[in-house]
């Protein structure tokens, strides 16, 4: 029995108690299914699951919580699959399932396969997620690594919870930075030093060499004539490098939106006009301002300078409205640690546009990461490139380690730990549990154990009860991780599942014990049922790792 099935059972018995007059009729409108939940008690001695519904609804019913709990205890205790219900403390209900009902979960998981853990908690939600969005003037580096991993994992979690998600990369290909970038490549193309404030690093020379290869006559042009050619060619090459690096990190975007498109399409002027129509644009000192102080910002922001040039903020406003016009009810921005100042101004854009900043826009700030012993990239200058980290530590280890901490906590990556094959290495610990389960299944097959029979009542060992309980929690962990945008909840739960699996593997045999004369032991339904549980554990580990963008090897 899954937790949501037990919650539904309790909800049905609450309604039945109202119908029977055991609980007041006025309570019915309060008894919505979403308010009835079960959770694991802190101690397994208190049962498999616990619920606080008596404490939730007793006041409305005009009853003492324990009196309310007694009504529900009698009803729930009579239901199939429930072995025992106890009232604890001020009115908690501790519920113990019978072995067959608890064990049935193993078959449910295997039959669900990749769908186990997926839910519809966010069904109907349309979400645009913008993350990474590094400037196309250099390679991706350690500063982009965290949101590449977490952003992709959050998108996977949202999709697994029923939301329609578009992962989007905003390309800052407008502004003076692109001219500086072009001048840096142009200088290297002619063997000159990059201009002051330009982009250093061997990658600029690599770009220059490739630009010349693609445009053999470019060196014969004047700098003025060559600059737009170099700018466009180098930009395309650098963006391709960024996309290739992301692909190697198993991060994929649905949409790449260039800032220049907003300028060329007239979207920026349209945004100014829309915001003016909403009554939040003011003309002062020859410039056009958005009165963001109306919505809690520390100062108003310039949209168009006195010289007629739009600001970056104007592009931000146009981009937000562009997302809204494309039908995205929720816009999620994943920004770096140096972007705290963007929170109020972006929320002010949403409010000025007539949206609700509490629901239509969400801004997550990721704290810095560092790597012990990492060498700066000679190719990129004074940064650590993402592609170097992937090559050094491996995609799986890097993604998992970044996923297992909240985004708002600074972290330091320990390369020696992530490269080690030990239980102290979290990604190895979880992946090894999956590989061990796959190996156990292969061994079982060699002994003639298959899944031709299943009897959940045979799964009575304490380690089996613990493993089943952890597997049962996986869907709710996925749902909460999606709702809170916290992939680390999945990672940490996988470690608990792996620990429960390792304990079960050490205590319970899937294959029969050989006879005293060395002949193969007889295969029984217990072995077949345990194979179901073994397969279920592997499935949950595999599903969870996939949500984090981490592979689940079958051999290690």
Helices and strands as residue ranges (DSSP letters): H 3-19, G 25-30, G 33-35, G 44-46, E 49-51, H 53-61, H 65-76, E 82-88, E 92-97, H 99-112, G 113-115, E 126-130, H 142-160, E 164-171, H 176-189, H 202-214, G 218-220, H 223-248, E 255-258, H 259-264, H 267-277, E 281-284, E 287-290, G 292-295, E 301-304, H 312-325, E 330-335, G 337-339, H 342-352, E 361-365, E 369-371, H 386-393, H 395-403, E 411-413, H 415-418, H 426-446, G 456-458, H 462-484, H 488-507, H 525-547
